[in-house]
Amino acid sequence: MDVDLFAGVAVSDLPRAVAWFDRLFGEVETFEPNDVERVWTLAEHRHVYVRLQPERAGRSEVTLFLGDLDGFVAAAGGRGVHPEERETYGNGVRKALYRDPDGNEVGVGGGPAD
């Protein structure tokens, strides 16, 4: 089965959200399907998008799992976006939790540290 995944985040201010997600994700392919959405392509067939929906803003949760969590956290930090929380589970899996300006949660996980 071929699948494209689009994970959506409701925001109250589109330009502010676009600026924040651009800093979080860095140099990735993006596109604007219409006047109220912006899409970031994080990997083939895997996308995160924001949609202007003020009445739902701040209630979204998205989790990504990466092969290089430390590299992602360092790169995002270099662009001025830092996790609000970090967690390590009993099996060694790690998670960095980011919150956008509306309070939406973007969790970024990775395998145990070497």
C-alpha positions as CSV (number, residue, x, y, z in Angstrom):
1,M,0.0,0.0,0.0
2,D,1.4,3.4,-1.0
3,V,0.8,6.0,1.7
4,D,1.6,9.7,2.0
5,L,1.4,11.0,5.6
6,F,0.3,14.6,6.3
7,A,0.4,15.6,10.0
8,G,-1.6,18.8,10.6
9,V,-1.2,21.5,13.2
10,A,-3.8,24.2,13.8
11,V,-2.4,27.7,14.3
12,S,-3.8,31.2,15.0
13,D,-1.3,33.2,13.1
14,L,0.0,31.8,9.8
15,P,3.1,34.0,9.3
16,R,4.2,33.5,12.9
17,A,3.8,29.7,12.6
18,V,5.6,29.5,9.3
19,A,8.5,31.4,10.7
20,W,8.7,29.1,13.8
21,F,8.3,25.8,11.8
22,D,10.9,27.1,9.3
23,R,13.4,27.5,12.2
24,L,12.4,24.1,13.7
25,F,12.7,22.1,10.5
26,G,15.5,24.1,8.7
27,E,16.1,23.7,5.0
28,V,13.5,21.2,3.8
29,E,11.2,21.3,0.8
30,T,8.0,23.4,1.4
31,F,4.9,24.3,-0.5
32,E,1.8,26.5,-0.1
33,P,-1.3,24.6,-1.3
34,N,-3.6,27.5,-0.6
35,D,-3.8,30.8,1.4
36,V,-4.3,29.1,4.8
37,E,-1.8,26.3,4.8
38,R,2.0,25.7,4.5
39,V,3.6,22.2,4.1
40,W,7.0,21.0,5.1
41,T,8.2,17.7,3.4
42,L,10.4,16.0,6.0
43,A,11.0,12.8,4.1
44,E,9.6,11.2,1.0
45,H,5.8,10.9,1.5
46,R,6.0,12.4,5.0
47,H,4.8,15.9,5.6
48,V,3.9,18.3,8.4
49,Y,1.5,21.1,7.6
50,V,0.1,24.1,9.5
51,R,-3.4,25.4,8.8
52,L,-4.9,28.7,9.9
53,Q,-7.6,27.5,12.3
54,P,-7.6,29.9,15.3
55,E,-10.5,28.2,17.0
56,R,-8.4,24.9,17.2
57,A,-4.9,26.4,17.7
58,G,-2.8,25.0,20.5
59,R,-4.5,21.6,20.6
60,S,-2.3,19.7,18.1
61,E,0.3,17.0,18.9
62,V,2.8,15.7,16.3
63,T,5.6,13.2,17.0
64,L,8.5,12.5,14.8
65,F,11.1,9.7,15.3
66,L,14.5,10.4,13.8
67,G,17.7,8.5,13.3
68,D,19.8,11.4,14.6
69,L,17.9,13.1,17.4
70,D,21.0,14.9,18.7
71,G,21.8,16.3,15.3
72,F,18.2,17.6,14.9
73,V,18.2,19.2,18.4
74,A,21.6,20.9,17.7
75,A,20.5,22.2,14.3
76,A,17.2,23.5,15.6
77,G,19.0,25.1,18.5
78,G,21.4,26.8,16.1
79,R,18.3,28.3,14.4
80,G,17.0,29.5,17.8
81,V,14.4,26.8,18.6
82,H,15.0,24.8,21.8
83,P,13.1,22.0,23.4
84,E,11.0,22.9,26.4
85,E,11.4,19.4,27.8
86,R,13.6,16.3,27.3
87,E,12.8,12.8,28.4
88,T,14.5,9.4,28.4
89,Y,12.3,6.3,28.7
90,G,13.2,3.1,30.5
91,N,14.3,1.5,27.2
92,G,16.6,4.4,26.4
93,V,14.4,6.0,23.8
94,R,14.7,9.8,24.1
95,K,12.3,12.6,23.3
96,A,12.6,16.4,22.9
97,L,9.4,18.3,23.2
98,Y,8.9,21.6,21.4
99,R,6.0,23.9,21.6
100,D,5.1,26.4,18.9
101,P,3.9,29.9,19.7
102,D,0.3,28.6,20.0
103,G,1.3,25.8,22.4
104,N,1.0,23.0,19.9
105,E,3.3,20.1,20.8
106,V,5.9,18.8,18.4
107,G,7.7,15.8,19.9
108,V,10.9,14.6,18.4
109,G,12.2,11.2,19.4
110,G,15.2,9.1,18.8
111,G,16.8,5.9,19.8
112,P,19.1,5.4,22.8
113,A,22.2,7.5,23.0
114,D,25.4,5.7,22.0
